[in-house]
Amino acid sequence: MKKDGFTLIELLVTMVVLAIVTAITIPVFARWLPDYRLRAAARDLYSNFQLAKMAAMRNNSNCAIAFSQAIGGTVYDYAVFVDSDNDMEYDAGEEVITRVLWTDYKDVSFDTAQGGGDGLDFTNNDDGLPSIAFRSNGIPRDNSGAVGAGTAFLVNTKNMTRSVVISPGGNIRIQ
C-alpha cells in the first residue's frame, strides 16, 4: 500500500533551505530599499513638477510649487497649487493639486549640504518659502516674475543623491 505525502526529513530539509534563502535575501533587500525610495522620491517630484507645468497650460494660469508649505495646519514638504493671484504663495481658496510629505519616502530628505542649506535652489516667495511657478506657456517664473529655474537636491540614508532640475526653458530632468 502506497502512502502519499512527505516525510519529516523532507519537510525539515525544505524548511532549512527556505531559512537559508531568507537569511541571504533580507540583507540584500534592506540595502536596496533606500536607493529605491530615493529614485521613487525623485520620480515623484519630477512628475509633480510636470503636473504643475501641465496644469498651468491647461488652466491658462500660473501653477506654483512651494516647499515647506503649510496647508490646513500641516506643513507639507511641498505642495502644488493653482496660483490664481500670481504671488507664488498658497492662499486659502486656491486649488491644491497635490501635497507631499516625505514620510512616503522614509529614507529620503532634501540634501542640506546643497542648495543654500535647505537642499533647494529656488528663489523664495514673500512668505520666505522656496518656490517656483509655471506660466500658461510652460515657462517657469520666480517670485519677481523673471524667468525661473532651480534644483531640488535629494539624499538618502546611504548618502546617495539625486537632483530634479528645472531649466529656464521649462525642461524638467532628473540627474
N, C-alpha and C positions, 0 to 999 in steps of 0.2 A: 504494500500500500504506500503510495507516494503522498507526501505532505508538502503543500505549498507554503512558502513563507521564507523568512530569513532567520539565520542562526544568530545567536547572541554575539558571536565573534564577528560576523559580517556587519552587524549593526554598530559594534564598537569601532571597527576599522573605519567605517563610513563617518562616524562622529569625530574621530581623530583627524581624518583628512579635512573635514569641514572646519574644525578648530584651527588647523594649521593655515588653511587658506584665509580664514577670517583674520588671524593674527598677522598675516602678511598684508592684507588689503586695507585694514583700518588705518595704519600709519600713513600709507600712501595717499589714501583719501584725505586724511587730515592735513597733509602737506599741500595737497592740490586745492582744497576748498578756498583759502584766502585769495589765491590767484584767480579762481573762477569768480568769486564775488567782486574783485576789482574790475575784471573785464565786464561783468554784468552791470556794475555801477556806471562805468564809463559809457557803455552802450545805452543805458537808460538816460543818462544826462544828454548824450548825443541825440537820442530820439526826442527828448523833451525840448531841446533847442530847435530841432527840425519841426516839432509840433508847434512851437511858438511862431516860427517863420511862416508855416503854412496857415496858421490861424490868422496872422496879420494879413496875409494876402487874401484869404477867403473872406474875412470880415471887413476888409478895406480900412483897417485901423491899426494903431500900434498894439503890439503884444509884447509884454515885458517879462523878463525873468529876474527875480530879486532873490538874493541869497540871505539866509538868516531872517526870513520873513515871518512875522507874526500874523496869524490869521485865526480869529476866533479863540484866542487865548493859548494857542500852541505856536511855538516858534519852529518853523519848518526849515530844513537845510536849504531848500529853495522852493520857490513857487512860480508858476507860470500863470499869467493873468492878462486879460484884455485891458489895456491901459487907456480907458476912454478919455481921460483928461491929459494924456501925453506927458505926465510928470514922472514916470518910471517908479512911482510909489503905489503900493496897494492901498486903495481906499475902499471902505465898506460900500458894497453895492456893485463893485466891479466884478466881472465874471472871472472866477478862478477856473482855469483849465485843468491844472493838476498841481499837487503839492507833494513834496517828497521828504521823508525822514530817512537818514542813513541806517536806521535800525533794520531796514530791509537788507542791508549790506553790512553785517555785523563787524567785519574786519576792515572796513574801508572808512577813510576820512579825507578831508581836504589836507593837502600836504603843506603844513605851516612853515616848512623850510623854504617855500617858494611863494611867489605872488605877494610879496609885502607882508608876510607873516600870517596871512589867513588862507593861503592856498588858492587865492583868486586874483586874477589880473584884470579886473574890470573897474571902471570908474564908479564912484559912489553916487547914489541918488541923494536928494536933500535930507532923507532920513538917515544918511550915513551907511546905507547898505550897498554892497557891491551889486550892480545891476547892469543889464543891457536890454535893449528893446529892438524889435524888428519893425520896420515901416511896412506899409502895404505893398511896396515893391520888393520886399525881401532883403533890403539893405539894413544892416544893424546901425543903431544910433546910440550915443551915450547921453548922459544927463544934460549936456549943454546943447544937444541937438545935432552935434557934429557926427560924422560917420564913426561908428564904434567898432571895436574889436576887443578880443580878450581871450584869456585862457583860464580854465579851471584845472588845477593840479590835484590829482587823486593819489593816495598812497594806501597800501595795506599793511598789515602787521608784520609782513616779511620784508618791508621796505621796497617792494616793487611799486613802480609808478606808472600812471597813465595820465595823459593830458587830453582835454577836449578843447579844441581851438576854434574860435570864430574869427574869420578873416574880415577885413574891411569890405570885401565884396559880398559877404554873406555866406561864404563857403564854410561848412562845419566839418571838422575831421577829428578823428581820434589818433593821438600819437602815443 
